[in-house]
Amino acid sequence: MPVEIRELHIRINVNEQTQANNNAASGTENTRQEIRKKEDALVAECVAQTLNILAEEKER
């Protein structure tokens, strides 16, 4: 008998501060922009994979 998952909750915490960043002021604008770019790339990859999974399920 197949198992059907109706809901899936995923929570992640992204924190890439190094010890040097902790010693400095709470991040410069460049560091914040880099972190934002990495977060955006991660979200874009998650969305792309989710859309691929949904497309595969729709084909079945």
C-alpha distance matrix in Angstrom:
0.0 3.8 6.6 9.6 13.0 15.6 18.6 19.9 23.4 25.5 29.0 31.5 35.1 37.4 40.7 42.8 46.1 48.1 50.8 53.4 51.9 51.9 55.5 56.5 56.5 53.0 52.3 54.5 53.7 52.9 50.4 48.7 48.5 47.0 44.4 43.7 43.3 40.8 38.8 39.0 37.9 34.9 33.9 34.4 32.2 29.4 29.8 29.9 26.7 24.9 26.3 25.2 21.6 21.8 23.6 21.0 18.2 20.7 21.3 17.8
3.8 0.0 3.8 6.4 9.9 12.6 15.6 16.7 20.2 22.2 25.8 28.2 31.9 34.1 37.5 39.5 42.9 45.0 47.8 50.3 48.7 48.8 52.5 53.3 53.2 49.7 48.9 51.0 50.1 49.3 46.9 45.2 44.9 43.4 40.8 40.0 39.6 37.2 35.1 35.2 34.1 31.2 30.1 30.6 28.4 25.6 26.0 26.1 22.9 21.1 22.6 21.5 17.8 18.1 20.1 17.5 14.8 17.5 18.3 15.0
6.6 3.8 0.0 3.8 6.6 9.7 12.2 13.3 16.8 18.9 22.4 25.0 28.7 31.1 34.4 36.6 39.9 42.1 44.8 47.4 45.8 45.7 49.4 50.3 50.1 46.6 45.9 48.1 47.3 46.6 44.1 42.3 42.3 40.8 38.1 37.4 37.2 34.8 32.5 32.8 32.0 28.8 27.7 28.6 26.6 23.4 24.0 24.6 21.4 19.3 21.2 20.6 16.9 17.2 19.7 17.6 14.8 17.7 19.1 16.3
9.6 6.4 3.8 0.0 3.8 6.2 9.2 10.9 14.6 17.0 20.6 23.5 27.2 29.6 33.0 35.4 38.7 41.1 43.9 46.4 44.5 44.4 48.2 48.8 48.4 44.8 44.1 46.2 45.2 44.6 42.3 40.3 40.1 38.9 36.2 35.1 35.1 32.9 30.4 30.4 29.9 26.9 25.3 26.2 24.5 21.3 21.4 22.2 19.3 16.8 18.5 18.4 14.7 14.4 17.2 15.7 12.5 15.1 17.2 14.7
13.0 9.9 6.6 3.8 0.0 3.8 5.8 7.1 10.8 13.3 16.9 19.9 23.6 26.0 29.5 32.0 35.2 37.8 40.6 43.0 41.0 40.9 44.6 45.3 44.7 41.1 40.5 42.6 41.7 41.3 38.9 36.8 36.7 35.7 32.8 31.8 31.9 29.7 27.1 27.3 27.0 23.9 22.2 23.4 22.0 18.5 18.8 20.1 17.3 14.6 16.8 17.2 13.6 13.4 16.7 15.8 12.9 15.6 18.1 16.3
15.6 12.6 9.7 6.2 3.8 0.0 3.8 6.9 10.2 13.4 16.8 20.1 23.6 26.2 29.7 32.4 35.5 38.4 41.2 43.4 41.1 41.0 44.8 45.2 44.4 40.7 40.1 42.1 41.0 40.9 38.7 36.3 36.2 35.5 32.6 31.2 31.6 29.8 26.8 26.8 26.9 24.0 21.8 23.0 22.2 18.6 18.2 20.0 17.8 14.6 16.4 17.6 14.2 13.1 16.6 16.4 13.3 15.2 18.3 17.0
18.6 15.6 12.2 9.2 5.8 3.8 0.0 3.8 6.6 9.9 13.2 16.6 20.1 22.8 26.2 29.1 32.1 35.0 37.7 40.0 37.6 37.4 41.2 41.6 40.7 37.0 36.6 38.7 37.6 37.6 35.3 32.9 33.0 32.4 29.4 28.0 28.6 26.8 23.8 23.9 24.3 21.3 19.1 20.8 20.1 16.4 16.3 18.6 16.6 13.4 15.8 17.4 14.3 13.6 17.4 17.6 15.0 17.0 20.2 19.4
19.9 16.7 13.3 10.9 7.1 6.9 3.8 0.0 3.8 6.5 10.0 13.2 16.8 19.4 22.9 25.6 28.7 31.5 34.3 36.5 34.3 34.2 38.0 38.5 37.8 34.1 33.6 35.7 34.9 34.7 32.2 30.0 30.2 29.3 26.3 25.2 25.8 23.7 20.8 21.3 21.5 18.2 16.4 18.4 17.4 13.6 14.3 16.7 14.4 11.7 14.7 16.1 13.3 13.4 17.2 17.3 15.4 17.9 20.8 20.2
23.4 20.2 16.8 14.6 10.8 10.2 6.6 3.8 0.0 3.8 6.6 10.2 13.6 16.5 19.8 22.8 25.6 28.6 31.2 33.5 31.2 30.9 34.7 35.2 34.4 30.7 30.4 32.7 32.0 32.0 29.5 27.1 27.6 27.0 23.7 22.7 23.8 21.7 18.5 19.5 20.1 16.7 15.0 17.6 17.0 13.3 14.3 17.2 15.4 13.0 16.2 18.0 15.7 16.0 19.7 20.2 18.7 20.9 23.9 23.6
25.5 22.2 18.9 17.0 13.3 13.4 9.9 6.5 3.8 0.0 3.8 6.7 10.3 13.0 16.4 19.2 22.2 25.0 27.8 30.1 27.8 27.7 31.5 32.0 31.4 27.8 27.3 29.6 29.0 28.8 26.2 24.1 24.6 23.6 20.4 19.7 20.7 18.3 15.3 16.6 17.1 13.5 12.3 15.2 14.4 10.9 12.7 15.5 13.8 12.1 15.7 17.3 15.5 16.4 19.9 20.3 19.5 21.9 24.6 24.7
29.0 25.8 22.4 20.6 16.9 16.8 13.2 10.0 6.6 3.8 0.0 3.8 6.9 10.0 13.2 16.3 19.1 22.0 24.6 26.9 24.6 24.2 28.0 28.6 27.9 24.3 24.1 26.6 26.2 26.3 23.5 21.3 22.3 21.5 17.9 17.6 19.0 16.7 13.6 15.6 16.5 13.0 12.1 15.6 15.2 12.1 14.2 17.3 16.0 14.8 18.2 20.0 18.6 19.6 23.0 23.6 23.1 25.3 28.0 28.3
31.5 28.2 25.0 23.5 19.9 20.1 16.6 13.2 10.2 6.7 3.8 0.0 3.8 6.4 9.7 12.6 15.5 18.4 21.2 23.4 21.2 21.1 24.8 25.4 25.0 21.5 21.0 23.5 23.4 23.2 20.2 18.4 19.5 18.3 14.8 14.9 16.4 13.7 11.0 13.6 14.2 10.8 10.9 14.5 14.0 11.6 14.3 17.1 16.0 15.7 19.0 20.6 19.7 21.2 24.2 24.8 24.8 27.1 29.5 30.0
35.1 31.9 28.7 27.2 23.6 23.6 20.1 16.8 13.6 10.3 6.9 3.8 0.0 3.8 6.3 9.7 12.2 15.2 17.8 20.0 17.7 17.4 21.2 21.8 21.4 17.9 17.6 20.4 20.6 20.6 17.4 15.7 17.4 16.3 12.6 13.3 15.3 12.8 10.3 13.5 14.6 11.7 12.2 15.9 15.8 14.2 16.8 19.5 18.9 18.8 22.0 23.6 23.1 24.5 27.4 28.2 28.4 30.6 32.9 33.6
37.4 34.1 31.1 29.6 26.0 26.2 22.8 19.4 16.5 13.0 10.0 6.4 3.8 0.0 3.8 6.5 9.4 12.5 15.6 17.4 15.0 15.4 19.1 19.4 19.2 15.9 15.0 17.5 17.7 17.3 14.0 12.7 14.2 12.7 9.1 10.4 12.2 9.5 7.7 11.4 12.2 9.8 11.2 14.6 14.6 13.8 16.6 18.9 18.7 19.3 22.2 23.6 23.7 25.3 27.8 28.7 29.3 31.4 33.6 34.6
40.7 37.5 34.4 33.0 29.5 29.7 26.2 22.9 19.8 16.4 13.2 9.7 6.3 3.8 0.0 3.8 5.8 9.1 11.9 13.8 11.5 11.6 15.4 15.9 16.0 12.9 12.2 15.1 16.1 15.8 12.2 11.4 13.7 12.2 8.8 11.1 13.2 10.8 9.9 13.7 14.6 12.8 14.5 17.7 17.8 17.4 20.1 22.3 22.2 23.0 25.8 27.2 27.3 29.1 31.5 32.4 33.1 35.2 37.2 38.2
42.8 39.5 36.6 35.4 32.0 32.4 29.1 25.6 22.8 19.2 16.3 12.6 9.7 6.5 3.8 0.0 3.8 6.4 9.9 11.3 9.4 10.6 14.0 14.3 15.1 12.6 11.2 13.7 14.9 13.9 10.2 10.6 12.7 10.4 7.7 11.0 12.4 9.9 10.4 14.1 14.4 13.2 15.6 18.3 18.1 18.5 21.4 23.0 23.1 24.4 27.1 28.1 28.6 30.6 32.7 33.4 34.5 36.7 38.4 39.6
46.1 42.9 39.9 38.7 35.2 35.5 32.1 28.7 25.6 22.2 19.1 15.5 12.2 9.4 5.8 3.8 0.0 3.8 6.8 8.0 5.9 6.8 10.2 10.7 11.7 9.6 8.7 11.6 13.7 13.1 9.4 10.2 13.1 11.4 9.2 12.6 14.5 12.7 13.2 16.7 17.5 16.6 18.8 21.5 21.7 22.1 24.8 26.5 26.7 27.9 30.6 31.7 32.2 34.1 36.2 37.1 38.2 40.2 42.1 43.2
48.1 45.0 42.1 41.1 37.8 38.4 35.0 31.5 28.6 25.0 22.0 18.4 15.2 12.5 9.1 6.4 3.8 0.0 3.8 5.3 5.2 6.4 8.9 10.1 12.3 11.2 10.4 13.0 15.6 14.7 11.1 12.9 15.6 13.5 12.1 15.7 17.1 15.2 16.4 19.8 20.0 19.3 21.9 24.3 24.2 24.8 27.7 29.1 29.2 30.7 33.3 34.2 34.7 36.9 38.9 39.5 40.7 42.9 44.6 45.6
50.8 47.8 44.8 43.9 40.6 41.2 37.7 34.3 31.2 27.8 24.6 21.2 17.8 15.6 11.9 9.9 6.8 3.8 0.0 3.8 5.4 5.0 6.3 8.8 11.6 11.4 11.5 14.2 17.4 16.9 13.6 15.5 18.4 16.7 15.4 18.9 20.6 18.9 19.9 23.3 23.8 23.0 25.4 28.0 27.9 28.4 31.2 32.8 32.8 34.2 36.9 37.8 38.2 40.3 42.4 43.0 44.1 46.4 48.1 49.1
53.4 50.3 47.4 46.4 43.0 43.4 40.0 36.5 33.5 30.1 26.9 23.4 20.0 17.4 13.8 11.3 8.0 5.3 3.8 0.0 3.8 5.4 5.2 6.3 9.7 10.4 9.9 11.9 15.2 14.6 11.8 14.3 17.0 15.6 15.1 18.5 20.0 18.9 20.3 23.4 23.9 23.7 26.2 28.5 28.6 29.5 32.2 33.6 33.9 35.5 38.0 38.9 39.6 41.7 43.6 44.4 45.7 47.8 49.4 50.7
51.9 48.7 45.8 44.5 41.0 41.1 37.6 34.3 31.2 27.8 24.6 21.2 17.7 15.0 11.5 9.4 5.9 5.2 5.4 3.8 0.0 3.8 5.4 5.1 7.2 7.0 6.3 8.8 12.1 11.9 8.9 10.9 14.0 13.0 12.2 15.4 17.3 16.5 17.6 20.6 21.6 21.5 23.6 25.9 26.5 27.3 29.7 31.4 31.9 33.2 35.6 36.8 37.6 39.4 41.4 42.5 43.6 45.5 47.4 48.7
51.9 48.8 45.7 44.4 40.9 41.0 37.4 34.2 30.9 27.7 24.2 21.1 17.4 15.4 11.6 10.6 6.8 6.4 5.0 5.4 3.8 0.0 3.8 5.5 7.2 6.7 8.0 11.2 14.5 15.0 12.0 13.1 16.6 16.0 14.5 17.4 19.8 18.8 19.3 22.5 23.7 23.1 25.0 27.8 28.3 28.6 31.1 33.0 33.4 34.4 37.0 38.3 38.8 40.5 42.7 43.7 44.6 46.6 48.6 49.8
55.5 52.5 49.4 48.2 44.6 44.8 41.2 38.0 34.7 31.5 28.0 24.8 21.2 19.1 15.4 14.0 10.2 8.9 6.3 5.2 5.4 3.8 0.0 3.8 6.7 8.2 9.6 12.0 15.7 16.3 13.8 15.4 18.8 18.3 17.4 20.4 22.6 21.8 22.6 25.7 26.8 26.5 28.5 31.1 31.6 32.1 34.6 36.4 36.9 38.0 40.5 41.8 42.4 44.1 46.3 47.3 48.3 50.3 52.2 53.4
56.5 53.3 50.3 48.8 45.3 45.2 41.6 38.5 35.2 32.0 28.6 25.4 21.8 19.4 15.9 14.3 10.7 10.1 8.8 6.3 5.1 5.5 3.8 0.0 3.8 6.3 7.0 8.7 12.5 13.3 11.4 13.1 16.3 16.3 15.9 18.6 20.8 20.7 21.6 24.3 25.7 25.9 27.7 30.0 30.9 31.7 33.8 35.7 36.5 37.6 39.9 41.3 42.2 43.8 45.8 47.0 48.1 49.9 51.8 53.3
56.5 53.2 50.1 48.4 44.7 44.4 40.7 37.8 34.4 31.4 27.9 25.0 21.4 19.2 16.0 15.1 11.7 12.3 11.6 9.7 7.2 7.2 6.7 3.8 0.0 3.8 5.6 7.3 10.7 12.5 11.1 11.8 15.2 16.0 15.5 17.5 20.2 20.5 21.0 23.5 25.3 25.6 26.9 29.3 30.7 31.3 33.1 35.2 36.2 37.1 39.2 40.9 41.8 43.1 45.2 46.7 47.6 49.2 51.3 52.9
53.0 49.7 46.6 44.8 41.1 40.7 37.0 34.1 30.7 27.8 24.3 21.5 17.9 15.9 12.9 12.6 9.6 11.2 11.4 10.4 7.0 6.7 8.2 6.3 3.8 0.0 3.8 6.9 9.7 11.7 9.7 9.5 13.1 14.1 12.8 14.7 17.7 17.9 17.8 20.4 22.5 22.6 23.7 26.2 27.7 28.0 29.7 32.0 33.0 33.7 35.8 37.7 38.5 39.7 41.8 43.4 44.2 45.7 48.0 49.5
52.3 48.9 45.9 44.1 40.5 40.1 36.6 33.6 30.4 27.3 24.1 21.0 17.6 15.0 12.2 11.2 8.7 10.4 11.5 9.9 6.3 8.0 9.6 7.0 5.6 3.8 0.0 3.8 6.6 8.0 5.9 6.3 9.8 10.6 10.0 12.0 14.6 15.1 15.6 18.0 19.8 20.3 21.6 23.8 25.3 26.0 27.8 29.7 31.0 31.9 33.9 35.6 36.7 38.0 39.8 41.4 42.5 44.0 46.0 47.7
54.5 51.0 48.1 46.2 42.6 42.1 38.7 35.7 32.7 29.6 26.6 23.5 20.4 17.5 15.1 13.7 11.6 13.0 14.2 11.9 8.8 11.2 12.0 8.7 7.3 6.9 3.8 0.0 3.8 5.4 5.3 6.3 8.7 10.0 10.7 12.3 14.3 15.6 16.6 18.3 20.1 21.2 22.6 24.3 26.0 27.2 28.6 30.3 31.9 33.0 34.6 36.3 37.8 39.0 40.6 42.4 43.7 44.9 46.8 48.8
53.7 50.1 47.3 45.2 41.7 41.0 37.6 34.9 32.0 29.0 26.2 23.4 20.6 17.7 16.1 14.9 13.7 15.6 17.4 15.2 12.1 14.5 15.7 12.5 10.7 9.7 6.6 3.8 0.0 3.8 5.5 5.1 6.1 8.7 9.9 10.4 12.2 14.3 15.2 16.2 18.3 19.9 20.8 22.2 24.3 25.6 26.6 28.3 30.3 31.3 32.6 34.5 36.1 37.1 38.5 40.5 41.9 42.9 44.8 47.0
52.9 49.3 46.6 44.6 41.3 40.9 37.6 34.7 32.0 28.8 26.3 23.2 20.6 17.3 15.8 13.9 13.1 14.7 16.9 14.6 11.9 15.0 16.3 13.3 12.5 11.7 8.0 5.4 3.8 0.0 3.8 5.4 5.1 6.2 8.7 9.8 10.5 12.4 14.2 15.2 16.5 18.4 19.9 20.9 22.6 24.4 25.6 26.9 28.8 30.2 31.4 33.0 34.8 36.1 37.3 39.1 40.8 41.8 43.5 45.7
50.4 46.9 44.1 42.3 38.9 38.7 35.3 32.2 29.5 26.2 23.5 20.2 17.4 14.0 12.2 10.2 9.4 11.1 13.6 11.8 8.9 12.0 13.8 11.4 11.1 9.7 5.9 5.3 5.5 3.8 0.0 3.8 5.4 5.1 6.2 8.5 9.8 10.7 12.3 14.1 15.4 16.6 18.4 19.9 21.2 22.7 24.3 25.8 27.2 28.7 30.3 31.8 33.2 34.7 36.2 37.8 39.3 40.6 42.4 44.3
48.7 45.2 42.3 40.3 36.8 36.3 32.9 30.0 27.1 24.1 21.3 18.4 15.7 12.7 11.4 10.6 10.2 12.9 15.5 14.3 10.9 13.1 15.4 13.1 11.8 9.5 6.3 6.3 5.1 5.4 3.8 0.0 3.8 5.4 5.1 6.0 8.6 9.9 10.4 12.1 14.1 15.3 16.3 18.1 19.9 21.0 22.3 24.1 25.8 26.8 28.3 30.2 31.6 32.7 34.3 36.2 37.4 38.6 40.6 42.6
48.5 44.9 42.3 40.1 36.7 36.2 33.0 30.2 27.6 24.6 22.3 19.5 17.4 14.2 13.7 12.7 13.1 15.6 18.4 17.0 14.0 16.6 18.8 16.3 15.2 13.1 9.8 8.7 6.1 5.1 5.4 3.8 0.0 3.8 5.4 5.0 6.1 8.6 9.8 10.3 12.2 14.2 15.2 16.2 18.3 19.9 20.8 22.3 24.3 25.5 26.7 28.4 30.2 31.3 32.6 34.6 36.1 37.0 38.8 41.0
47.0 43.4 40.8 38.9 35.7 35.5 32.4 29.3 27.0 23.6 21.5 18.3 16.3 12.7 12.2 10.4 11.4 13.5 16.7 15.6 13.0 16.0 18.3 16.3 16.0 14.1 10.6 10.0 8.7 6.2 5.1 5.4 3.8 0.0 3.8 5.4 5.1 6.3 8.6 9.8 10.6 12.4 14.3 15.2 16.6 18.5 20.0 21.1 22.7 24.4 25.8 27.1 28.8 30.3 31.5 33.2 34.9 36.1 37.7 39.8
44.4 40.8 38.1 36.2 32.8 32.6 29.4 26.3 23.7 20.4 17.9 14.8 12.6 9.1 8.8 7.7 9.2 12.1 15.4 15.1 12.2 14.5 17.4 15.9 15.5 12.8 10.0 10.7 9.9 8.7 6.2 5.1 5.4 3.8 0.0 3.8 5.4 5.1 6.2 8.6 9.8 10.6 12.3 14.1 15.4 16.6 18.3 19.9 21.2 22.5 24.3 25.8 27.2 28.6 30.2 31.8 33.2 34.6 36.4 38.2
43.7 40.0 37.4 35.1 31.8 31.2 28.0 25.2 22.7 19.7 17.6 14.9 13.3 10.4 11.1 11.0 12.6 15.7 18.9 18.5 15.4 17.4 20.4 18.6 17.5 14.7 12.0 12.3 10.4 9.8 8.5 6.0 5.0 5.4 3.8 0.0 3.8 5.4 5.1 6.1 8.5 9.8 10.5 12.1 14.2 15.3 16.3 18.2 20.0 20.9 22.3 24.3 25.8 26.8 28.3 30.3 31.6 32.6 34.6 36.6
43.3 39.6 37.2 35.1 31.9 31.6 28.6 25.8 23.8 20.7 19.0 16.4 15.3 12.2 13.2 12.4 14.5 17.1 20.6 20.0 17.3 19.8 22.6 20.8 20.2 17.7 14.6 14.3 12.2 10.5 9.8 8.6 6.1 5.1 5.4 3.8 0.0 3.8 5.5 5.1 6.1 8.6 9.9 10.4 12.3 14.2 15.2 16.3 18.4 19.9 21.0 22.5 24.4 25.7 26.8 28.6 30.3 31.3 33.0 35.2
40.8 37.2 34.8 32.9 29.7 29.8 26.8 23.7 21.7 18.3 16.7 13.7 12.8 9.5 10.8 9.9 12.7 15.2 18.9 18.9 16.5 18.8 21.8 20.7 20.5 17.9 15.1 15.6 14.3 12.4 10.7 9.9 8.6 6.3 5.1 5.4 3.8 0.0 3.8 5.4 5.1 6.2 8.7 9.8 10.6 12.4 14.3 15.3 16.6 18.4 20.0 21.2 22.7 24.4 25.7 27.2 28.8 30.3 31.8 33.7
38.8 35.1 32.5 30.4 27.1 26.8 23.8 20.8 18.5 15.3 13.6 11.0 10.3 7.7 9.9 10.4 13.2 16.4 19.9 20.3 17.6 19.3 22.6 21.6 21.0 17.8 15.6 16.6 15.2 14.2 12.3 10.4 9.8 8.6 6.2 5.1 5.5 3.8 0.0 3.8 5.4 5.0 6.2 8.5 9.9 10.6 12.3 14.2 15.5 16.5 18.3 20.0 21.2 22.5 24.3 25.9 27.1 28.5 30.5 32.2
39.0 35.2 32.8 30.4 27.3 26.8 23.9 21.3 19.5 16.6 15.6 13.6 13.5 11.4 13.7 14.1 16.7 19.8 23.3 23.4 20.6 22.5 25.7 24.3 23.5 20.4 18.0 18.3 16.2 15.2 14.1 12.1 10.3 9.8 8.6 6.1 5.1 5.4 3.8 0.0 3.8 5.4 5.1 6.1 8.6 9.9 10.5 12.2 14.3 15.2 16.4 18.3 20.0 21.0 22.3 24.4 25.8 26.7 28.6 30.8
37.9 34.1 32.0 29.9 27.0 26.9 24.3 21.5 20.1 17.1 16.5 14.2 14.6 12.2 14.6 14.4 17.5 20.0 23.8 23.9 21.6 23.7 26.8 25.7 25.3 22.5 19.8 20.1 18.3 16.5 15.4 14.1 12.2 10.6 9.8 8.5 6.1 5.1 5.4 3.8 0.0 3.8 5.5 5.1 6.2 8.6 9.9 10.5 12.3 14.2 15.3 16.5 18.5 20.0 21.0 22.6 24.5 25.7 27.1 29.3
34.9 31.2 28.8 26.9 23.9 24.0 21.3 18.2 16.7 13.5 13.0 10.8 11.7 9.8 12.8 13.2 16.6 19.3 23.0 23.7 21.5 23.1 26.5 25.9 25.6 22.6 20.3 21.2 19.9 18.4 16.6 15.3 14.2 12.4 10.6 9.8 8.6 6.2 5.0 5.4 3.8 0.0 3.8 5.4 5.2 6.3 8.7 9.9 10.7 12.3 14.3 15.5 16.7 18.4 20.0 21.3 22.8 24.4 26.0 27.7
33.9 30.1 27.7 25.3 22.2 21.8 19.1 16.4 15.0 12.3 12.1 10.9 12.2 11.2 14.5 15.6 18.8 21.9 25.4 26.2 23.6 25.0 28.5 27.7 26.9 23.7 21.6 22.6 20.8 19.9 18.4 16.3 15.2 14.3 12.3 10.5 9.9 8.7 6.2 5.1 5.5 3.8 0.0 3.8 5.4 5.1 6.1 8.6 10.0 10.5 12.2 14.2 15.4 16.4 18.2 20.0 21.1 22.4 24.5 26.3
34.4 30.6 28.6 26.2 23.4 23.0 20.8 18.4 17.6 15.2 15.6 14.5 15.9 14.6 17.7 18.3 21.5 24.3 28.0 28.5 25.9 27.8 31.1 30.0 29.3 26.2 23.8 24.3 22.2 20.9 19.9 18.1 16.2 15.2 14.1 12.1 10.4 9.8 8.5 6.1 5.1 5.4 3.8 0.0 3.8 5.5 5.1 6.1 8.7 9.9 10.6 12.3 14.3 15.3 16.4 18.4 20.1 21.0 22.7 24.9
32.2 28.4 26.6 24.5 22.0 22.2 20.1 17.4 17.0 14.4 15.2 14.0 15.8 14.6 17.8 18.1 21.7 24.2 27.9 28.6 26.5 28.3 31.6 30.9 30.7 27.7 25.3 26.0 24.3 22.6 21.2 19.9 18.3 16.6 15.4 14.2 12.3 10.6 9.9 8.6 6.2 5.2 5.4 3.8 0.0 3.8 5.5 5.1 6.2 8.5 9.9 10.6 12.4 14.3 15.3 16.6 18.5 19.9 21.3 23.2
29.4 25.6 23.4 21.3 18.5 18.6 16.4 13.6 13.3 10.9 12.1 11.6 14.2 13.8 17.4 18.5 22.1 24.8 28.4 29.5 27.3 28.6 32.1 31.7 31.3 28.0 26.0 27.2 25.6 24.4 22.7 21.0 19.9 18.5 16.6 15.3 14.2 12.4 10.6 9.9 8.6 6.3 5.1 5.5 3.8 0.0 3.8 5.5 5.2 6.1 8.6 9.9 10.6 12.3 14.2 15.4 16.6 18.3 20.1 21.7
29.8 26.0 24.0 21.4 18.8 18.2 16.3 14.3 14.3 12.7 14.2 14.3 16.8 16.6 20.1 21.4 24.8 27.7 31.2 32.2 29.7 31.1 34.6 33.8 33.1 29.7 27.8 28.6 26.6 25.6 24.3 22.3 20.8 20.0 18.3 16.3 15.2 14.3 12.3 10.5 9.9 8.7 6.1 5.1 5.5 3.8 0.0 3.8 5.5 5.1 6.1 8.6 9.9 10.5 12.1 14.2 15.3 16.3 18.4 20.4
29.9 26.1 24.6 22.2 20.1 20.0 18.6 16.7 17.2 15.5 17.3 17.1 19.5 18.9 22.3 23.0 26.5 29.1 32.8 33.6 31.4 33.0 36.4 35.7 35.2 32.0 29.7 30.3 28.3 26.9 25.8 24.1 22.3 21.1 19.9 18.2 16.3 15.3 14.2 12.2 10.5 9.9 8.6 6.1 5.1 5.5 3.8 0.0 3.8 5.5 5.2 6.2 8.7 10.0 10.5 12.4 14.4 15.3 16.7 19.0
26.7 22.9 21.4 19.3 17.3 17.8 16.6 14.4 15.4 13.8 16.0 16.0 18.9 18.7 22.2 23.1 26.7 29.2 32.8 33.9 31.9 33.4 36.9 36.5 36.2 33.0 31.0 31.9 30.3 28.8 27.2 25.8 24.3 22.7 21.2 20.0 18.4 16.6 15.5 14.3 12.3 10.7 10.0 8.7 6.2 5.2 5.5 3.8 0.0 3.8 5.4 5.0 6.2 8.7 9.8 10.6 12.4 14.2 15.5 17.1
24.9 21.1 19.3 16.8 14.6 14.6 13.4 11.7 13.0 12.1 14.8 15.7 18.8 19.3 23.0 24.4 27.9 30.7 34.2 35.5 33.2 34.4 38.0 37.6 37.1 33.7 31.9 33.0 31.3 30.2 28.7 26.8 25.5 24.4 22.5 20.9 19.9 18.4 16.5 15.2 14.2 12.3 10.5 9.9 8.5 6.1 5.1 5.5 3.8 0.0 3.8 5.4 5.1 6.2 8.6 9.9 10.7 12.3 14.4 15.9
26.3 22.6 21.2 18.5 16.8 16.4 15.8 14.7 16.2 15.7 18.2 19.0 22.0 22.2 25.8 27.1 30.6 33.3 36.9 38.0 35.6 37.0 40.5 39.9 39.2 35.8 33.9 34.6 32.6 31.4 30.3 28.3 26.7 25.8 24.3 22.3 21.0 20.0 18.3 16.4 15.3 14.3 12.2 10.6 9.9 8.6 6.1 5.2 5.4 3.8 0.0 3.8 5.4 5.1 6.1 8.6 9.9 10.4 12.4 14.6
25.2 21.5 20.6 18.4 17.2 17.6 17.4 16.1 18.0 17.3 20.0 20.6 23.6 23.6 27.2 28.1 31.7 34.2 37.8 38.9 36.8 38.3 41.8 41.3 40.9 37.7 35.6 36.3 34.5 33.0 31.8 30.2 28.4 27.1 25.8 24.3 22.5 21.2 20.0 18.3 16.5 15.5 14.2 12.3 10.6 9.9 8.6 6.2 5.0 5.4 3.8 0.0 3.8 5.5 5.1 6.2 8.7 9.8 10.7 12.8
21.6 17.8 16.9 14.7 13.6 14.2 14.3 13.3 15.7 15.5 18.6 19.7 23.1 23.7 27.3 28.6 32.2 34.7 38.2 39.6 37.6 38.8 42.4 42.2 41.8 38.5 36.7 37.8 36.1 34.8 33.2 31.6 30.2 28.8 27.2 25.8 24.4 22.7 21.2 20.0 18.5 16.7 15.4 14.3 12.4 10.6 9.9 8.7 6.2 5.1 5.4 3.8 0.0 3.8 5.4 5.1 6.2 8.6 10.0 11.1
21.8 18.1 17.2 14.4 13.4 13.1 13.6 13.4 16.0 16.4 19.6 21.2 24.5 25.3 29.1 30.6 34.1 36.9 40.3 41.7 39.4 40.5 44.1 43.8 43.1 39.7 38.0 39.0 37.1 36.1 34.7 32.7 31.3 30.3 28.6 26.8 25.7 24.4 22.5 21.0 20.0 18.4 16.4 15.3 14.3 12.3 10.5 10.0 8.7 6.2 5.1 5.5 3.8 0.0 3.8 5.4 5.1 6.1 8.7 10.2
23.6 20.1 19.7 17.2 16.7 16.6 17.4 17.2 19.7 19.9 23.0 24.2 27.4 27.8 31.5 32.7 36.2 38.9 42.4 43.6 41.4 42.7 46.3 45.8 45.2 41.8 39.8 40.6 38.5 37.3 36.2 34.3 32.6 31.5 30.2 28.3 26.8 25.7 24.3 22.3 21.0 20.0 18.2 16.4 15.3 14.2 12.1 10.5 9.8 8.6 6.1 5.1 5.4 3.8 0.0 3.8 5.4 5.0 6.3 9.0
21.0 17.5 17.6 15.7 15.8 16.4 17.6 17.3 20.2 20.3 23.6 24.8 28.2 28.7 32.4 33.4 37.1 39.5 43.0 44.4 42.5 43.7 47.3 47.0 46.7 43.4 41.4 42.4 40.5 39.1 37.8 36.2 34.6 33.2 31.8 30.3 28.6 27.2 25.9 24.4 22.6 21.3 20.0 18.4 16.6 15.4 14.2 12.4 10.6 9.9 8.6 6.2 5.1 5.4 3.8 0.0 3.8 5.4 5.2 6.7
18.2 14.8 14.8 12.5 12.9 13.3 15.0 15.4 18.7 19.5 23.1 24.8 28.4 29.3 33.1 34.5 38.2 40.7 44.1 45.7 43.6 44.6 48.3 48.1 47.6 44.2 42.5 43.7 41.9 40.8 39.3 37.4 36.1 34.9 33.2 31.6 30.3 28.8 27.1 25.8 24.5 22.8 21.1 20.1 18.5 16.6 15.3 14.4 12.4 10.7 9.9 8.7 6.2 5.1 5.4 3.8 0.0 3.8 5.4 5.4
20.7 17.5 17.7 15.1 15.6 15.2 17.0 17.9 20.9 21.9 25.3 27.1 30.6 31.4 35.2 36.7 40.2 42.9 46.4 47.8 45.5 46.6 50.3 49.9 49.2 45.7 44.0 44.9 42.9 41.8 40.6 38.6 37.0 36.1 34.6 32.6 31.3 30.3 28.5 26.7 25.7 24.4 22.4 21.0 19.9 18.3 16.3 15.3 14.2 12.3 10.4 9.8 8.6 6.1 5.0 5.4 3.8 0.0 3.8 5.5
21.3 18.3 19.1 17.2 18.1 18.3 20.2 20.8 23.9 24.6 28.0 29.5 32.9 33.6 37.2 38.4 42.1 44.6 48.1 49.4 47.4 48.6 52.2 51.8 51.3 48.0 46.0 46.8 44.8 43.5 42.4 40.6 38.8 37.7 36.4 34.6 33.0 31.8 30.5 28.6 27.1 26.0 24.5 22.7 21.3 20.1 18.4 16.7 15.5 14.4 12.4 10.7 10.0 8.7 6.3 5.2 5.4 3.8 0.0 3.8
17.8 15.0 16.3 14.7 16.3 17.0 19.4 20.2 23.6 24.7 28.3 30.0 33.6 34.6 38.2 39.6 43.2 45.6 49.1 50.7 48.7 49.8 53.4 53.3 52.9 49.5 47.7 48.8 47.0 45.7 44.3 42.6 41.0 39.8 38.2 36.6 35.2 33.7 32.2 30.8 29.3 27.7 26.3 24.9 23.2 21.7 20.4 19.0 17.1 15.9 14.6 12.8 11.1 10.2 9.0 6.7 5.4 5.5 3.8 0.0
